[in-house]
């Protein structure tokens, strides 16, 4: 028995739908290949970047040297919070010098000036909360290290008969040099 002939419009619809599916499938495959060409290098870079281990709560690569420097800086931070002037002075190098980050020489501090500041102004604080986020460690020309960090300091000062909390958030840099098995601070306290 002879099959009825398909009308031209049915044939066109059937074959054009198949052709459309073929083109759509090819288009989807091309999009995936294009996406993979873009995403694969991105994934490799991200995996490589993520594989670098950081010291917790820092932006620093977890190396023995960086860990040792951060541990010393944490001793300094705790001495600030405990208002331990003797310990802070023991951390300062004999050649300590702070220029205040400007050209005004009146706010510069050497070791004697640091000691005078700690004993007159710093001691006024009734309580201190000092948090540090370490951002970068770099070797410097003094054969030491520049430790760039952001700090958040909250401190309570007397104000007449009451005590008032103050807060400061800023960037700072400690300059360290090796001293025996530890370090000393040349600037930045």
C-alpha positions in Angstrom: 0.0 0.0 0.0 1.2 3.4 -0.9 1.8 5.9 1.9 0.1 9.2 1.5 2.4 11.9 0.4 3.2 14.5 3.0 2.3 18.0 2.1 5.0 20.4 1.5 4.1 22.5 4.6 4.2 19.5 6.9 7.6 18.4 5.5 9.0 21.9 5.9 7.8 22.1 9.5 9.2 18.7 10.4 12.5 19.2 8.7 13.0 22.8 9.8 12.3 21.8 13.4 15.0 19.1 13.1 17.3 21.6 11.5 16.6 24.1 14.2 17.3 21.5 16.9 20.6 20.6 15.1 21.6 24.3 15.0 20.5 24.9 18.6 22.5 21.9 19.8 25.6 23.0 17.9 25.1 26.6 19.3 24.9 25.3 22.9 28.0 23.1 22.4 29.9 26.1 21.0 28.8 28.2 24.0 30.0 25.5 26.4 33.3 25.2 24.6 33.7 29.0 24.7 32.8 29.1 28.4 35.3 26.3 29.2 38.0 28.1 27.2 37.4 31.1 29.5 36.6 29.4 32.8 39.3 26.7 32.8 42.2 29.2 33.0 40.3 31.2 35.6 39.7 28.1 37.7 43.4 27.1 37.4 44.5 30.6 38.6 41.9 30.6 41.4 43.0 27.2 42.5 46.6 28.2 42.5 45.8 31.4 44.4 43.7 29.6 46.9 46.3 27.0 47.5 48.6 29.6 49.0 48.2 29.1 52.8 47.7 32.3 54.8 48.4 32.9 58.4 44.9 33.0 60.0 43.3 36.5 60.2 46.0 38.0 58.1 46.8 38.6 54.4 50.2 37.0 54.9 51.6 33.9 53.3 52.1 31.2 56.0 55.9 31.0 56.1 58.1 30.4 59.1 59.6 33.9 58.9 56.2 35.6 58.6 54.8 33.5 61.5 57.7 34.5 63.7 57.3 38.2 62.9 53.5 38.1 63.5 54.1 36.3 66.8 56.5 39.1 67.9 54.0 41.8 66.8 51.3 40.0 68.8 53.5 40.2 71.9 53.7 44.0 71.2 49.9 44.2 70.7 49.3 42.4 74.1 51.7 44.7 75.8 49.7 47.7 74.5 46.5 46.1 75.7 48.0 45.4 79.2 49.5 48.9 79.3 52.8 47.3 80.1 55.3 50.2 79.7 58.3 48.2 80.7 57.6 45.5 78.1 56.9 48.1 75.4 60.2 49.8 76.2 62.0 46.4 76.1 60.6 45.9 72.5 61.9 49.3 71.3 65.4 49.4 69.8 67.9 51.8 71.3 67.9 53.6 67.9 64.1 54.0 67.9 63.0 57.0 65.9 59.5 57.9 64.8 59.0 60.9 62.5 55.3 61.0 62.9 54.8 60.6 59.1 55.2 64.3 58.4 57.8 67.1 58.1 56.9 68.6 61.5 59.9 67.8 63.7 58.0 68.7 66.9 56.1 65.3 66.9 59.2 63.2 66.3 60.1 60.6 68.9 63.4 59.0 69.7 63.8 56.3 72.4 63.9 58.9 75.2 60.8 60.7 73.7 59.0 57.3 73.5 59.7 56.6 77.1 58.5 60.1 78.2 55.3 59.6 76.1 54.6 56.2 77.6 55.1 57.4 81.1 53.1 60.6 80.8 50.4 60.2 78.2 50.0 56.4 77.5 49.7 55.7 81.2 46.5 57.9 81.4 44.5 55.2 79.5 42.3 53.2 81.9 41.6 50.4 79.4 42.8 49.6 75.9 41.5 47.2 73.3 43.9 47.0 70.4 43.2 44.8 67.3 45.6 44.4 64.4 45.1 43.0 60.9 48.4 42.3 59.3 48.4 43.1 55.6 52.0 42.9 54.3 55.6 42.1 55.3 58.5 43.4 53.2 62.2 43.4 53.7 63.6 46.9 54.1 67.0 48.6 53.4 68.0 48.3 57.0 68.1 44.5 56.8 64.9 44.4 58.7 61.1 44.1 58.0 58.3 46.6 57.4 55.1 45.2 58.8 52.1 47.0 57.3 48.9 46.6 59.3 45.5 48.2 60.0 44.7 48.7 63.7 41.5 49.3 65.6 42.2 50.9 69.0 39.6 51.6 71.6 40.8 53.3 74.8 39.2 54.8 77.9 40.6 58.1 79.1 39.6 60.2 82.1 37.4 63.2 81.3 36.8 65.2 84.5 35.0 62.8 86.9 34.0 60.3 84.2 35.9 58.1 81.8 35.2 58.3 78.0 35.9 55.7 75.4 37.6 56.8 72.2 38.1 54.8 69.0 40.6 55.0 66.2 41.1 52.9 63.1 44.1 53.6 60.9 46.9 52.1 58.9 50.4 51.9 60.5 53.7 50.2 59.9 56.1 48.7 62.4 59.8 48.6 61.4 61.6 45.6 62.9 65.2 44.4 63.0 66.5 41.1 64.3 67.8 41.1 67.8 69.2 37.7 68.9 66.4 35.2 68.8 63.8 37.9 68.6 63.2 41.4 67.2 63.3 45.0 68.2 61.1 47.8 66.9 62.9 50.7 65.2 59.7 52.7 64.4 56.0 52.6 64.5 54.9 52.2 68.1 
